[in-house]
Amino acid sequence: MLNSIYGIMPEQLSAFLSSEYPAYRSQQLLKWIYEKKVFDPSKMTDLPATMQSYLSQAFDFSMPQIVQTLKSMDGSQKFRLLLSDGEQIEMVLMPEEKKLTLCVSSQIGCARDCSFCATGKMKLHRNLYPHEIVQQFLLASRETTERITNLVFMGMGEPLDNLENVLSALKLIQDERALAFSPRRTTISTCGIVPGIYALADSGVKVKLAVSLNSARNSIRDKLMPVNRKYPLSVLKKALLYFQKKNPFRITLEYILISGVNMEDEDLKALRQFSGDLSCKINFIPFNTLPFLPYLSPGEEELKSFLLKARGALPQTITLRRSRGIDIQGACGQLVVESNKISLRGAV
């Protein structure tokens, strides 16, 4: 099986081609792929025919097939991708004011089984390879006339459970000779995999970190997120303080608001205590109701009351993030590929 061209670092590609072609040829090849978004060597017109043929035999240039595109009323687009082994993943493009955010997947399914998340109901099929992560960016770039301004690893899967491949993909995405994407506009979201947070901090790869917190009370977080039983809040906090020392960007605490579960005064008091000495901002996200999950979205009055209390209780910057793509099940916690066990209307 040939190696995918989309998972090879520029210096490795140059070294491989140097025995056959001058250095400028690899630069031309990189420009065709990462700037012009051309994925067929025969269409790379300034490369000699002999090199086009050589490349086709040396590397795999195939891309995932987009088998479905759904467009939301808010302009978001969800894409279902068919991978080379028959597995499927989803990615989402979300426009907002002057931003265009791409939400990519890092795994097929997820092993963490957070009780409010549809993806976890798939269980984990496998990790994505670096080239399968890069391919999402390339395909999304080709599907829009606008420039992608932000990249978030908030799609299917837990990125820190696939950290080696995620880091390999990020190095290529950030490389000036490839996609040259800014670390400042790149965010990895985790449910709180403590060894992964330490490893990411030590990796030297600069990204923003978002932590899906959802409760600062162990008794509630244990029920919402099984990961908390292994890495409780005190252990998570130490990891975040370590990451903060190693990384220049503020941490984001993501807090999904679930009616009757984590929106009491006691929840705000615990959140203040947990976040007090962190350089962070807090995103509150109303839960997106799904028919097979036992949770409810907060009503508008409940939401307004909670936010008013939160602004008085918390010293950090807080925002209310309205999910995008809800009507196409492209919002937080809604990405799932239909299986024999899960059937979601509108997600096929």
C-alpha positions in Angstrom: 0.0 0.0 0.0 1.4 3.4 -1.0 1.9 6.1 1.6 -0.5 9.0 1.4 1.1 12.2 0.0 -1.0 14.2 2.5 0.8 12.8 5.6 4.4 13.5 4.6 6.3 16.5 5.9 7.8 18.8 3.3 11.4 18.0 4.3 10.7 14.3 4.0 9.1 14.8 0.6 12.1 16.9 -0.6 14.6 14.3 0.6 12.6 11.5 -1.1 12.5 13.4 -4.4 16.0 14.8 -4.3 17.6 11.7 -5.9 15.4 12.1 -9.0 14.5 15.8 -9.3 15.9 19.2 -8.4 14.7 20.9 -5.2 12.3 23.3 -6.9 10.2 20.4 -8.1 9.1 19.4 -4.6 8.3 23.1 -3.9 6.1 23.1 -7.0 4.4 19.9 -5.9 3.7 21.4 -2.4 2.2 24.5 -4.0 -0.2 22.4 -6.2 -1.4 20.5 -3.1 -1.6 23.1 -0.4 -2.2 26.3 -2.2 -4.0 25.3 -5.4 -5.8 22.3 -3.8 -5.1 20.1 -6.8 -4.9 16.4 -5.9 -4.2 14.7 -9.2 -0.5 14.7 -10.5 -1.7 14.6 -14.1 -3.3 18.1 -13.6 -0.1 19.6 -12.2 0.8 21.3 -15.4 4.2 22.7 -14.7 5.6 19.3 -13.7 7.1 17.1 -16.4 5.1 14.1 -17.5 7.8 11.7 -16.2 7.5 13.2 -12.7 3.7 13.1 -12.8 3.9 9.4 -13.6 6.6 8.9 -11.0 4.5 10.6 -8.3 1.4 8.5 -9.1 3.4 5.3 -8.6 5.2 6.5 -5.5 2.4 8.0 -3.5 -1.3 7.7 -2.8 -3.1 10.9 -4.0 -6.6 9.6 -3.3 -8.9 11.7 -1.1 -12.0 10.7 1.0 -15.2 10.9 -0.9 -17.8 13.4 0.2 -20.9 11.2 0.4 -23.3 13.8 1.9 -23.4 17.6 2.4 -26.1 19.1 4.7 -26.5 22.9 4.9 -28.0 24.6 8.0 -30.2 27.6 8.0 -27.4 29.5 9.8 -25.0 28.8 6.9 -23.1 25.9 8.5 -22.3 22.9 6.4 -21.8 19.3 7.6 -19.9 16.9 5.4 -19.9 13.1 5.6 -16.7 11.6 4.4 -16.1 8.0 3.2 -12.6 6.9 4.0 -10.5 4.4 2.1 -11.4 1.5 4.4 -15.2 2.1 4.2 -15.4 4.0 7.6 -17.1 7.4 7.7 -16.5 10.6 9.6 -18.0 14.0 9.7 -16.6 17.6 9.6 -18.4 20.9 9.9 -17.8 24.4 8.4 -19.2 27.2 10.5 -19.4 30.8 9.2 -19.8 33.6 11.7 -19.3 37.3 11.1 -15.7 37.5 9.8 -14.7 34.0 10.8 -15.0 30.6 9.1 -14.3 27.8 11.5 -13.6 24.2 10.4 -14.4 21.5 13.0 -12.5 18.3 12.3 -12.6 14.8 13.6 -9.7 13.0 15.1 -11.2 9.5 15.6 -14.0 7.4 14.1 -16.3 7.3 17.1 -15.1 7.8 20.6 -14.3 5.6 23.6 -15.0 8.2 26.3 -18.8 7.8 26.4 -19.8 11.2 27.8 -23.4 10.8 28.7 -24.6 13.9 26.7 -22.6 13.2 23.5 -23.9 11.3 20.5 -20.5 10.4 19.1 -19.7 8.3 22.2 -22.7 6.1 21.5 -20.8 4.8 18.4 -17.9 3.6 20.6 -14.4 3.8 19.2 -13.8 2.3 15.7 -10.3 3.5 15.2 -7.9 6.5 15.3 -7.6 8.7 12.3 -4.2 8.8 10.6 -2.4 12.1 10.2 -3.2 12.3 6.5 -6.9 11.7 7.2 -6.9 14.8 9.5 -5.0 16.9 6.9 -7.4 15.7 4.2 -10.4 17.2 6.1 -8.7 20.6 5.9 -7.9 20.3 2.2 -11.4 19.1 1.3 -13.1 21.8 3.3 -10.8 24.4 1.7 -11.8 23.2 -1.7 -15.5 23.3 -0.8 -15.6 26.9 0.1 -14.7 30.2 -1.6 -13.9 31.8 1.7 -10.6 31.4 3.7 -10.8 29.1 6.7 -9.8 31.3 9.6 -10.1 28.9 12.6 -9.5 25.2 13.1 -11.0 23.3 16.0 -10.5 19.6 16.9 -14.0 19.3 18.3 -15.5 16.8 15.9 -15.8 13.1 16.3 -13.3 11.6 18.8 -11.1 12.6 21.7 -8.0 14.3 20.2 -5.7 13.5 23.1 -6.5 9.8 22.8 -4.9 10.0 19.3 -2.3 12.6 20.2 0.7 11.3 18.2 -1.3 11.4 15.0 -3.0 14.7 15.8 0.5 16.3 16.5 1.8 14.9 13.2 -1.1 16.4 11.4 -0.7 19.8 13.2 2.9 20.0 12.3 2.0 19.7 8.6 -0.9 22.1 8.9 1.2 24.7 10.6 4.3 24.2 8.4 5.0 27.3 6.3 5.7 25.1 3.3 2.3 23.4 3.6 -0.8 25.0 5.0 0.9 27.6 7.1 -2.0 27.8 9.5 -1.7 29.9 12.7 -1.4 28.1 16.1 -3.3 31.1 17.5 -6.3 30.1 15.4 -6.1 26.3 16.3 -7.8 24.7 19.2 -7.7 21.2 20.6 -10.7 20.2 22.8 -10.4 17.5 25.4 -12.7 15.9 27.9 -9.8 15.9 30.3 -7.2 13.3 29.4 -4.6 14.3 31.9 -1.5 12.4 30.5 -2.4 13.9 27.1 -2.5 17.4 28.5 1.0 17.0 29.9 2.2 15.5 26.6 0.7 18.2 24.6 2.3 20.8 26.8 5.7 19.2 26.4 5.4 18.6 22.6 6.5 22.0 21.5 3.4 22.3 19.2 1.6 25.5 20.0 -2.2 25.3 20.0 -5.0 26.6 22.2 -6.5 24.1 24.6 -10.2 23.8 25.4 -11.4 21.6 28.2 -14.9 20.2 28.2 -15.5 20.7 31.9 -19.3 20.8 32.3 -19.2 20.6 36.0 -16.7 21.6 38.7 -18.3 19.1 41.1 -16.9 15.6 41.0 -20.3 14.0 41.9 -21.9 15.6 38.8 -19.0 15.3 36.5 -18.6 11.6 37.3 -22.1 11.0 36.0 -21.7 13.2 32.9 -18.2 12.2 32.0 -16.7 8.8 33.0 -13.2 10.2 32.4 -13.6 12.1 35.7 -13.6 8.9 37.7 -10.0 8.3 36.4 -8.8 11.9 36.3 -10.9 13.8 38.9 -11.0 17.6 39.1 -8.0 18.0 41.4 -5.8 16.0 39.1 -7.2 17.8 36.0 -6.5 21.2 37.6 -2.8 20.3 38.2 -2.4 19.4 34.5 -4.0 22.6 33.4 -1.7 24.7 35.6 1.2 22.8 34.0 -0.1 23.4 30.5 -0.6 27.1 31.3 3.1 27.5 32.2 4.2 25.9 28.9 1.8 27.5 26.5 1.2 31.2 25.7 -2.5 31.0 25.1 -5.4 31.2 27.6 -7.2 27.9 28.3 -10.9 27.8 27.5 -13.3 25.9 29.8 -16.3 24.6 27.9 -19.4 24.2 30.0 -22.5 22.7 28.5 -25.6 24.0 30.3 -28.0 21.1 31.0 -31.3 22.0 32.6 -31.7 20.6 36.1 -28.2 19.1 36.1 -25.4 21.8 36.4 -27.0 25.2 36.6 -27.5 25.7 40.4 -25.8 28.3 42.6 -23.7 25.5 44.0 -22.4 24.8 40.5 -21.3 28.4 40.0 -19.6 28.4 43.4 -17.6 25.2 42.5 -16.8 26.6 39.1 -15.4 29.8 40.6 -13.2 27.8 43.0 -11.9 25.5 40.2 -11.1 28.3 37.8 -10.0 31.0 40.2 -6.2 30.7 39.6 -6.4 29.7 35.9 -5.7 32.0 33.0 -8.8 31.1 31.2 -12.1 32.1 29.7 -15.4 30.2 30.1 -17.7 29.3 27.3 -21.2 28.4 28.3 -23.0 26.3 25.7 -26.7 25.4 25.9 -27.2 21.6 25.6 -28.4 20.5 22.2 -31.3 18.1 22.9 -31.2 14.7 21.2 -34.1 12.3 21.2 -32.2 9.3 22.7 -30.4 11.2 25.5 -32.1 11.9 28.9 -31.2 15.6 29.1 -33.0 18.9 28.4 -31.9 22.2 26.9 -32.4 25.2 29.3 -35.2 27.5 28.4 -34.5 31.2 27.6 -35.5 32.5 31.0 -33.5 29.8 32.8 -30.5 30.7 30.6 -30.8 34.5 31.3 -31.0 33.9 35.0 -28.0 31.7 35.1 -25.9 34.0 33.0 -26.8 37.0 35.2 -25.6 35.1 38.2 -22.5 33.8 36.4 -21.4 37.3 35.5 -21.6 38.3 39.1 -19.9 35.2 40.4 -17.0 34.6 38.0 -14.0 36.9 37.5 -13.1 35.5 34.1 -14.4 36.5 30.7 -17.5 34.5 30.0 -19.3 34.0 26.7 -22.5 32.3 25.7 -21.8 30.2 22.6 -24.9 29.4 20.6 -24.3 26.2 18.8 -24.4 26.3 15.0 -25.7 23.6 12.6 -28.3 22.3 15.1 -30.9 21.7 12.4 -28.4 19.4 10.5 -27.1 17.8 13.7 -23.7 19.4 13.2 -23.5 21.1 16.6 -21.5 20.1 19.7 -22.1 16.5 20.7 -24.3 15.8 17.7 -21.7 14.3 15.2 -22.4 10.6 14.8 -22.3 8.1 11.9 -25.4 6.0 11.8 -24.9 2.4 12.8 -27.2 -0.6 13.5 -27.6 0.6 17.0 -28.1 4.3 16.4 -30.5 5.9 14.0 -30.7 9.7 13.9 -33.1 11.5 11.7 -31.3 14.0 9.5 -27.8 12.6 10.2 -27.7 10.1 7.4 
